[in-house]
Amino acid sequence: MKRTVVWLAVVSSLILGAELFVHPRSCPVCAQEDWKVEFDDVCSKTTDSMALTKAELKSLIERCDKLKPRIERLDESAAKVYLKRLKMCRDLYVFVLETPSP
């Protein structure tokens, strides 16, 4: 359990810290697109992932899967960063979903 909490803390820090590399103000066109709102909403739940129900986790994973093609259409640099962050969010939700409850 302690290892899981440490792992979640590290991943959450990486996900939240990645925001420093591509900021919406540096890409005005990207900031205006609706994919970013969905991205922010989906990835904002990583810090609370252990408290989410299985249904909520499955829904977030599905939302990540639907969002991926939209992000792939961005310019190469932005797509690389946001796809990496989306993958980290999705992987965390999958990990929590597959982790047995205490």
N, CA, C and O atoms as a GROMACS GRO file, in nm:
protein
  408
    1MET      N    1   0.082  -0.119   0.000
    1MET     CA    2   0.000   0.000   0.000
    1MET      C    3   0.087   0.125   0.000
    1MET      O    4   0.058   0.221  -0.072
    2LYS      N    5   0.195   0.125   0.081
    2LYS     CA    6   0.283   0.240   0.089
    2LYS      C    7   0.348   0.266  -0.047
    2LYS      O    8   0.363   0.381  -0.088
    3ARG      N    9   0.386   0.158  -0.116
    3ARG     CA   10   0.447   0.171  -0.248
    3ARG      C   11   0.349   0.234  -0.347
    3ARG      O   12   0.388   0.315  -0.431
    4THR      N   13   0.222   0.196  -0.337
    4THR     CA   14   0.120   0.250  -0.424
    4THR      C   15   0.103   0.400  -0.402
    4THR      O   16   0.092   0.476  -0.498
    5VAL      N   17   0.100   0.441  -0.279
    5VAL     CA   18   0.083   0.583  -0.246
    5VAL      C   19   0.202   0.664  -0.298
    5VAL      O   20   0.184   0.772  -0.352
    6VAL      N   21   0.322   0.612  -0.281
    6VAL     CA   22   0.442   0.680  -0.330
    6VAL      C   23   0.437   0.690  -0.481
    6VAL      O   24   0.467   0.794  -0.538
    7TRP      N   25   0.400   0.580  -0.547
    7TRP     CA   26   0.392   0.579  -0.693
    7TRP      C   27   0.289   0.681  -0.740
    7TRP      O   28   0.315   0.755  -0.835
    8LEU      N   29   0.174   0.686  -0.676
    8LEU     CA   30   0.071   0.783  -0.714
    8LEU      C   31   0.119   0.926  -0.695
    8LEU      O   32   0.090   1.013  -0.777
    9ALA      N   33   0.192   0.951  -0.588
    9ALA     CA   34   0.244   1.086  -0.563
    9ALA      C   35   0.344   1.126  -0.671
    9ALA      O   36   0.343   1.241  -0.717
   10VAL      N   37   0.429   1.035  -0.710
   10VAL     CA   38   0.530   1.064  -0.813
   10VAL      C   39   0.462   1.092  -0.947
   10VAL      O   40   0.493   1.190  -1.014
   11VAL      N   41   0.368   1.006  -0.986
   11VAL     CA   42   0.300   1.025  -1.114
   11VAL      C   43   0.220   1.154  -1.114
   11VAL      O   44   0.221   1.228  -1.213
   12SER      N   45   0.150   1.183  -1.006
   12SER     CA   46   0.073   1.307  -0.998
   12SER      C   47   0.163   1.429  -1.011
   12SER      O   48   0.128   1.526  -1.078
   13SER      N   49   0.280   1.424  -0.947
   13SER     CA   50   0.375   1.535  -0.956
   13SER      C   51   0.423   1.553  -1.099
   13SER      O   52   0.436   1.665  -1.147
   14LEU      N   53   0.451   1.443  -1.167
   14LEU     CA   54   0.496   1.451  -1.305
   14LEU      C   55   0.387   1.506  -1.396
   14LEU      O   56   0.414   1.590  -1.482
   15ILE      N   57   0.264   1.461  -1.376
   15ILE     CA   58   0.154   1.508  -1.458
   15ILE      C   59   0.131   1.657  -1.436
   15ILE      O   60   0.118   1.733  -1.532
   16LEU      N   61   0.126   1.698  -1.312
   16LEU     CA   62   0.102   1.839  -1.282
   16LEU      C   63   0.221   1.926  -1.322
   16LEU      O   64   0.203   2.039  -1.367
   17GLY      N   65   0.342   1.874  -1.306
   17GLY     CA   66   0.462   1.949  -1.341
   17GLY      C   67   0.482   1.967  -1.489
   17GLY      O   68   0.545   2.063  -1.532
   18ALA      N   69   0.428   1.876  -1.569
   18ALA     CA   70   0.444   1.885  -1.714
   18ALA      C   71   0.376   2.009  -1.770
   18ALA      O   72   0.410   2.052  -1.880
   19GLU      N   73   0.282   2.066  -1.697
   19GLU     CA   74   0.213   2.188  -1.741
   19GLU      C   75   0.312   2.302  -1.764
   19GLU      O   76   0.284   2.392  -1.843
   20LEU      N   77   0.425   2.299  -1.698
   20LEU     CA   78   0.524   2.404  -1.714
   20LEU      C   79   0.586   2.406  -1.853
   20LEU      O   80   0.632   2.511  -1.898
   21PHE      N   81   0.589   2.292  -1.921
   21PHE     CA   82   0.656   2.283  -2.050
   21PHE      C   83   0.573   2.339  -2.164
   21PHE      O   84   0.629   2.400  -2.255
   22VAL      N   85   0.442   2.320  -2.164
   22VAL     CA   86   0.355   2.374  -2.268
   22VAL      C   87   0.240   2.444  -2.199
   22VAL      O   88   0.148   2.381  -2.147
   23HIS      N   89   0.246   2.571  -2.200
   23HIS     CA   90   0.143   2.650  -2.135
   23HIS      C   91   0.047   2.702  -2.241
   23HIS      O   92   0.091   2.744  -2.348
   24PRO      N   93  -0.085   2.701  -2.215
   24PRO     CA   94  -0.181   2.746  -2.314
   24PRO      C   95  -0.155   2.884  -2.370
   24PRO      O   96  -0.188   2.911  -2.485
   25ARG      N   97  -0.096   2.974  -2.291
   25ARG     CA   98  -0.068   3.109  -2.341
   25ARG      C   99   0.039   3.108  -2.450
   25ARG      O  100   0.046   3.202  -2.529
   26SER      N  101   0.122   3.003  -2.455
   26SER     CA  102   0.224   2.996  -2.558
   26SER      C  103   0.167   2.943  -2.689
   26SER      O  104   0.236   2.941  -2.790
   27CYS      N  105   0.042   2.899  -2.688
   27CYS     CA  106  -0.023   2.846  -2.806
   27CYS      C  107  -0.169   2.893  -2.805
   27CYS      O  108  -0.258   2.816  -2.767
   28PRO      N  109  -0.195   3.017  -2.846
   28PRO     CA  110  -0.329   3.074  -2.836
   28PRO      C  111  -0.435   2.992  -2.909
   28PRO      O  112  -0.549   2.981  -2.862
   29VAL      N  113  -0.399   2.934  -3.023
   29VAL     CA  114  -0.497   2.854  -3.097
   29VAL      C  115  -0.532   2.729  -3.019
   29VAL      O  116  -0.648   2.689  -3.014
   30CYS      N  117  -0.432   2.668  -2.956
   30CYS     CA  118  -0.456   2.546  -2.877
   30CYS      C  119  -0.545   2.576  -2.758
   30CYS      O  120  -0.631   2.496  -2.722
   31ALA      N  121  -0.526   2.691  -2.697
   31ALA     CA  122  -0.601   2.726  -2.576
   31ALA      C  123  -0.749   2.744  -2.606
   31ALA      O  124  -0.832   2.728  -2.516
   32GLN      N  125  -0.783   2.776  -2.730
   32GLN     CA  126  -0.922   2.802  -2.765
   32GLN      C  127  -0.997   2.676  -2.805
   32GLN      O  128  -1.119   2.679  -2.818
   33GLU      N  129  -0.928   2.567  -2.823
   33GLU     CA  130  -0.993   2.445  -2.868
   33GLU      C  131  -1.057   2.370  -2.751
   33GLU      O  132  -1.005   2.371  -2.639
   34ASP      N  133  -1.168   2.307  -2.779
   34ASP     CA  134  -1.243   2.239  -2.673
   34ASP      C  135  -1.175   2.112  -2.621
   34ASP      O  136  -1.208   2.066  -2.512
   35TRP      N  137  -1.080   2.056  -2.696
   35TRP     CA  138  -1.010   1.936  -2.647
   35TRP      C  139  -0.936   1.967  -2.518
   35TRP      O  140  -0.923   1.880  -2.432
   36LYS      N  141  -0.888   2.089  -2.505
   36LYS     CA  142  -0.809   2.127  -2.388
   36LYS      C  143  -0.895   2.126  -2.261
   36LYS      O  144  -0.848   2.088  -2.154
   37VAL      N  145  -1.020   2.168  -2.273
   37VAL     CA  146  -1.111   2.167  -2.159
   37VAL      C  147  -1.132   2.022  -2.114
   37VAL      O  148  -1.126   1.992  -1.995
   38GLU      N  149  -1.157   1.934  -2.210
   38GLU     CA  150  -1.176   1.793  -2.178
   38GLU      C  151  -1.047   1.733  -2.120
   38GLU      O  152  -1.053   1.658  -2.022
   39PHE      N  153  -0.934   1.766  -2.177
   39PHE     CA  154  -0.805   1.718  -2.128
   39PHE      C  155  -0.784   1.760  -1.983
   39PHE      O  156  -0.749   1.678  -1.898
   40ASP      N  157  -0.806   1.887  -1.955
   40ASP     CA  158  -0.788   1.938  -1.818
   40ASP      C  159  -0.882   1.868  -1.721
   40ASP      O  160  -0.842   1.835  -1.609
   41ASP      N  161  -1.005   1.846  -1.763
   41ASP     CA  162  -1.101   1.781  -1.675
   41ASP      C  163  -1.062   1.635  -1.648
   41ASP      O  164  -1.066   1.590  -1.534
   42VAL      N  165  -1.025   1.563  -1.753
   42VAL     CA  166  -0.988   1.421  -1.738
   42VAL      C  167  -0.864   1.407  -1.650
   42VAL      O  168  -0.862   1.324  -1.560
   43CYS      N  169  -0.763   1.485  -1.676
   43CYS     CA  170  -0.637   1.470  -1.601
   43CYS      C  171  -0.640   1.536  -1.464
   43CYS      O  172  -0.551   1.512  -1.382
   44SER      N  173  -0.739   1.618  -1.437
   44SER     CA  174  -0.746   1.682  -1.306
   44SER      C  175  -0.786   1.586  -1.195
   44SER      O  176  -0.772   1.618  -1.076
   45LYS      N  177  -0.834   1.471  -1.231
   45LYS     CA  178  -0.881   1.375  -1.132
   45LYS      C  179  -0.774   1.276  -1.086
   45LYS      O  180  -0.803   1.185  -1.009
   46THR      N  181  -0.652   1.292  -1.132
   46THR     CA  182  -0.546   1.197  -1.096
   46THR      C  183  -0.514   1.201  -0.947
   46THR      O  184  -0.484   1.097  -0.888
   47THR      N  185  -0.521   1.317  -0.887
   47THR     CA  186  -0.486   1.326  -0.745
   47THR      C  187  -0.589   1.257  -0.656
   47THR      O  188  -0.559   1.220  -0.543
   48ASP      N  189  -0.711   1.240  -0.708
   48ASP     CA  190  -0.817   1.174  -0.632
   48ASP      C  191  -0.846   1.034  -0.682
   48ASP      O  192  -0.948   0.975  -0.646
   49SER      N  193  -0.759   0.980  -0.763
   49SER     CA  194  -0.787   0.853  -0.830
   49SER      C  195  -0.815   0.737  -0.736
   49SER      O  196  -0.895   0.649  -0.770
   50MET      N  197  -0.752   0.734  -0.620
   50MET     CA  198  -0.774   0.623  -0.526
   50MET      C  199  -0.915   0.627  -0.466
   50MET      O  200  -0.964   0.524  -0.419
   51ALA      N  201  -0.979   0.742  -0.468
   51ALA     CA  202  -1.113   0.756  -0.409
   51ALA      C  203  -1.224   0.735  -0.512
   51ALA      O  204  -1.341   0.734  -0.476
   52LEU      N  205  -1.189   0.719  -0.639
   52LEU     CA  206  -1.290   0.705  -0.743
   52LEU      C  207  -1.344   0.562  -0.748
   52LEU      O  208  -1.275   0.466  -0.712
   53THR      N  209  -1.468   0.550  -0.791
   53THR     CA  210  -1.529   0.418  -0.806
   53THR      C  211  -1.476   0.353  -0.934
   53THR      O  212  -1.416   0.419  -1.019
   54LYS      N  213  -1.499   0.222  -0.945
   54LYS     CA  214  -1.456   0.151  -1.066
   54LYS      C  215  -1.525   0.208  -1.190
   54LYS      O  216  -1.464   0.221  -1.296
   55ALA      N  217  -1.651   0.243  -1.177
   55ALA     CA  218  -1.725   0.301  -1.289
   55ALA      C  219  -1.666   0.435  -1.331
   55ALA      O  220  -1.653   0.464  -1.450
   56GLU      N  221  -1.630   0.517  -1.233
   56GLU     CA  222  -1.568   0.647  -1.264
   56GLU      C  223  -1.433   0.628  -1.332
   56GLU      O  224  -1.401   0.699  -1.427
   57LEU      N  225  -1.355   0.533  -1.283
   57LEU     CA  226  -1.224   0.506  -1.344
   57LEU      C  227  -1.240   0.457  -1.488
   57LEU      O  228  -1.167   0.501  -1.577
   58LYS      N  229  -1.335   0.367  -1.511
   58LYS     CA  230  -1.360   0.317  -1.647
   58LYS      C  231  -1.404   0.430  -1.739
   58LYS      O  232  -1.362   0.437  -1.854
   59SER      N  233  -1.486   0.519  -1.688
   59SER     CA  234  -1.532   0.634  -1.766
   59SER      C  235  -1.415   0.725  -1.803
   59SER      O  236  -1.406   0.772  -1.916
   60LEU      N  237  -1.327   0.750  -1.708
   60LEU     CA  238  -1.210   0.835  -1.734
   60LEU      C  239  -1.118   0.770  -1.836
   60LEU      O  240  -1.062   0.839  -1.922
   61ILE      N  241  -1.101   0.640  -1.829
   61ILE     CA  242  -1.017   0.568  -1.926
   61ILE      C  243  -1.077   0.580  -2.066
   61ILE      O  244  -1.005   0.604  -2.163
   62GLU      N  245  -1.209   0.564  -2.077
   62GLU     CA  246  -1.277   0.580  -2.206
   62GLU      C  247  -1.262   0.721  -2.259
   62GLU      O  248  -1.240   0.741  -2.379
   63ARG      N  249  -1.274   0.819  -2.172
   63ARG     CA  250  -1.259   0.959  -2.213
   63ARG      C  251  -1.117   0.985  -2.264
   63ARG      O  252  -1.098   1.059  -2.360
   64CYS      N  253  -1.019   0.925  -2.198
   64CYS     CA  254  -0.880   0.938  -2.245
   64CYS      C  255  -0.866   0.880  -2.385
   64CYS      O  256  -0.801   0.939  -2.471
   65ASP      N  257  -0.926   0.764  -2.407
   65ASP     CA  258  -0.919   0.698  -2.538
   65ASP      C  259  -0.984   0.782  -2.647
   65ASP      O  260  -0.935   0.788  -2.759
   66LYS      N  261  -1.096   0.848  -2.614
   66LYS     CA  262  -1.164   0.933  -2.712
   66LYS      C  263  -1.087   1.062  -2.739
   66LYS      O  264  -1.094   1.117  -2.849
   67LEU      N  265  -1.015   1.107  -2.642
   67LEU     CA  266  -0.940   1.233  -2.654
   67LEU      C  267  -0.811   1.217  -2.734
   67LEU      O  268  -0.766   1.311  -2.799
   68LYS      N  269  -0.753   1.100  -2.730
   68LYS     CA  270  -0.623   1.076  -2.795
   68LYS      C  271  -0.620   1.117  -2.943
   68LYS      O  272  -0.528   1.188  -2.982
   69PRO      N  273  -0.717   1.075  -3.027
   69PRO     CA  274  -0.711   1.115  -3.169
   69PRO      C  275  -0.718   1.266  -3.190
   69PRO      O  276  -0.659   1.319  -3.284
   70ARG      N  277  -0.789   1.334  -3.103
   70ARG     CA  278  -0.799   1.480  -3.115
   70ARG      C  279  -0.665   1.545  -3.086
   70ARG      O  280  -0.627   1.642  -3.152
   71ILE      N  281  -0.592   1.493  -2.989
   71ILE     CA  282  -0.462   1.549  -2.954
   71ILE      C  283  -0.359   1.515  -3.062
   71ILE      O  284  -0.268   1.594  -3.089
   72GLU      N  285  -0.374   1.400  -3.123
   72GLU     CA  286  -0.280   1.358  -3.229
   72GLU      C  287  -0.283   1.454  -3.348
   72GLU      O  288  -0.187   1.458  -3.425
   73ARG      N  289  -0.390   1.530  -3.364
   73ARG     CA  290  -0.401   1.625  -3.475
   73ARG      C  291  -0.330   1.758  -3.448
   73ARG      O  292  -0.319   1.842  -3.538
   74LEU      N  293  -0.280   1.778  -3.327
   74LEU     CA  294  -0.208   1.901  -3.295
   74LEU      C  295  -0.073   1.902  -3.364
   74LEU      O  296  -0.031   1.802  -3.422
   75ASP      N  297  -0.006   2.017  -3.358
   75ASP     CA  298   0.129   2.022  -3.414
   75ASP      C  299   0.217   1.924  -3.335
   75ASP      O  300   0.188   1.891  -3.220
   76GLU      N  301   0.324   1.880  -3.398
   76GLU     CA  302   0.407   1.772  -3.344
   76GLU      C  303   0.454   1.796  -3.200
   76GLU      O  304   0.448   1.705  -3.117
   77SER      N  305   0.501   1.914  -3.172
   77SER     CA  306   0.554   1.945  -3.039
   77SER      C  307   0.447   1.938  -2.931
   77SER      O  308   0.466   1.874  -2.827
   78ALA      N  309   0.334   2.005  -2.955
   78ALA     CA  310   0.225   2.004  -2.857
   78ALA      C  311   0.167   1.864  -2.843
   78ALA      O  312   0.138   1.819  -2.732
   79ALA      N  313   0.151   1.794  -2.955
   79ALA     CA  314   0.096   1.659  -2.950
   79ALA      C  315   0.184   1.567  -2.866
   79ALA      O  316   0.134   1.486  -2.788
   80LYS      N  317   0.313   1.580  -2.882
   80LYS     CA  318   0.406   1.494  -2.806
   80LYS      C  319   0.388   1.513  -2.656
   80LYS      O  320   0.381   1.415  -2.581
   81VAL      N  321   0.382   1.636  -2.612
   81VAL     CA  322   0.369   1.666  -2.469
   81VAL      C  323   0.233   1.622  -2.416
   81VAL      O  324   0.226   1.553  -2.315
   82TYR      N  325   0.126   1.662  -2.485
   82TYR     CA  326  -0.008   1.630  -2.435
   82TYR      C  327  -0.039   1.482  -2.444
   82TYR      O  328  -0.110   1.428  -2.358
   83LEU      N  329   0.011   1.414  -2.546
   83LEU     CA  330  -0.010   1.269  -2.554
   83LEU      C  331   0.062   1.196  -2.441
   83LEU      O  332   0.011   1.099  -2.386
   84LYS      N  333   0.181   1.244  -2.407
   84LYS     CA  334   0.255   1.183  -2.295
   84LYS      C  335   0.178   1.203  -2.165
   84LYS      O  336   0.164   1.109  -2.086
   85ARG      N  337   0.129   1.322  -2.143
   85ARG     CA  338   0.052   1.349  -2.021
   85ARG      C  339  -0.077   1.269  -2.018
   85ARG      O  340  -0.115   1.217  -1.913
   86LEU      N  341  -0.145   1.259  -2.132
   86LEU     CA  342  -0.269   1.182  -2.139
   86LEU      C  343  -0.241   1.034  -2.110
   86LEU      O  344  -0.318   0.969  -2.040
   87LYS      N  345  -0.133   0.983  -2.163
   87LYS     CA  346  -0.095   0.844  -2.138
   87LYS      C  347  -0.067   0.822  -1.990
   87LYS      O  348  -0.106   0.719  -1.934
   88MET      N  349   0.000   0.916  -1.927
   88MET     CA  350   0.029   0.903  -1.784
   88MET      C  351  -0.100   0.903  -1.702
   88MET      O  352  -0.114   0.826  -1.607
   89CYS      N  353  -0.194   0.989  -1.738
   89CYS     CA  354  -0.323   0.993  -1.668
   89CYS      C  355  -0.397   0.861  -1.687
   89CYS      O  356  -0.445   0.801  -1.591
   90ARG      N  357  -0.404   0.817  -1.812
   90ARG     CA  358  -0.475   0.692  -1.842
   90ARG      C  359  -0.410   0.574  -1.770
   90ARG      O  360  -0.479   0.492  -1.709
   91ASP      N  361  -0.277   0.566  -1.776
   91ASP     CA  362  -0.206   0.456  -1.709
   91ASP      C  363  -0.231   0.456  -1.558
   91ASP      O  364  -0.244   0.350  -1.498
   92LEU      N  365  -0.238   0.572  -1.500
   92LEU     CA  366  -0.267   0.581  -1.357
   92LEU      C  367  -0.407   0.528  -1.327
   92LEU      O  368  -0.425   0.452  -1.232
   93TYR      N  369  -0.506   0.568  -1.407
   93TYR     CA  370  -0.643   0.520  -1.387
   93TYR      C  371  -0.651   0.367  -1.403
   93TYR      O  372  -0.719   0.299  -1.327
   94VAL      N  373  -0.581   0.314  -1.503
   94VAL     CA  374  -0.579   0.169  -1.523
   94VAL      C  375  -0.514   0.100  -1.404
   94VAL      O  376  -0.564  -0.001  -1.356
   95PHE      N  377  -0.402   0.155  -1.357
   95PHE     CA  378  -0.332   0.098  -1.242
   95PHE      C  379  -0.424   0.094  -1.119
   95PHE      O  380  -0.433  -0.008  -1.051
   96VAL      N  381  -0.490   0.204  -1.092
   96VAL     CA  382  -0.579   0.211  -0.975
   96VAL      C  383  -0.696   0.114  -0.993
   96VAL      O  384  -0.736   0.046  -0.898
   97LEU      N  385  -0.750   0.106  -1.112
   97LEU     CA  386  -0.861   0.016  -1.141
   97LEU      C  387  -0.820  -0.130  -1.116
   97LEU      O  388  -0.899  -0.209  -1.063
   98GLU      N  389  -0.699  -0.164  -1.154
   98GLU     CA  390  -0.653  -0.303  -1.143
   98GLU      C  391  -0.595  -0.336  -1.005
   98GLU      O  392  -0.571  -0.452  -0.974
   99THR      N  393  -0.572  -0.235  -0.924
   99THR     CA  394  -0.518  -0.258  -0.790
   99THR      C  395  -0.628  -0.310  -0.698
   99THR      O  396  -0.734  -0.249  -0.687
  100PRO      N  397  -0.603  -0.423  -0.631
  100PRO     CA  398  -0.706  -0.476  -0.541
  100PRO      C  399  -0.732  -0.380  -0.424
  100PRO      O  400  -0.641  -0.318  -0.370
  101SER      N  401  -0.857  -0.370  -0.387
  101SER     CA  402  -0.894  -0.286  -0.272
  101SER      C  403  -0.848  -0.350  -0.143
  101SER      O  404  -0.848  -0.473  -0.132
  102PRO      N  405  -0.808  -0.268  -0.044
  102PRO     CA  406  -0.759  -0.325   0.083
  102PRO      C  407  -0.872  -0.388   0.164
  102PRO      O  408  -0.848  -0.440   0.273
   0.00000   0.00000   0.00000
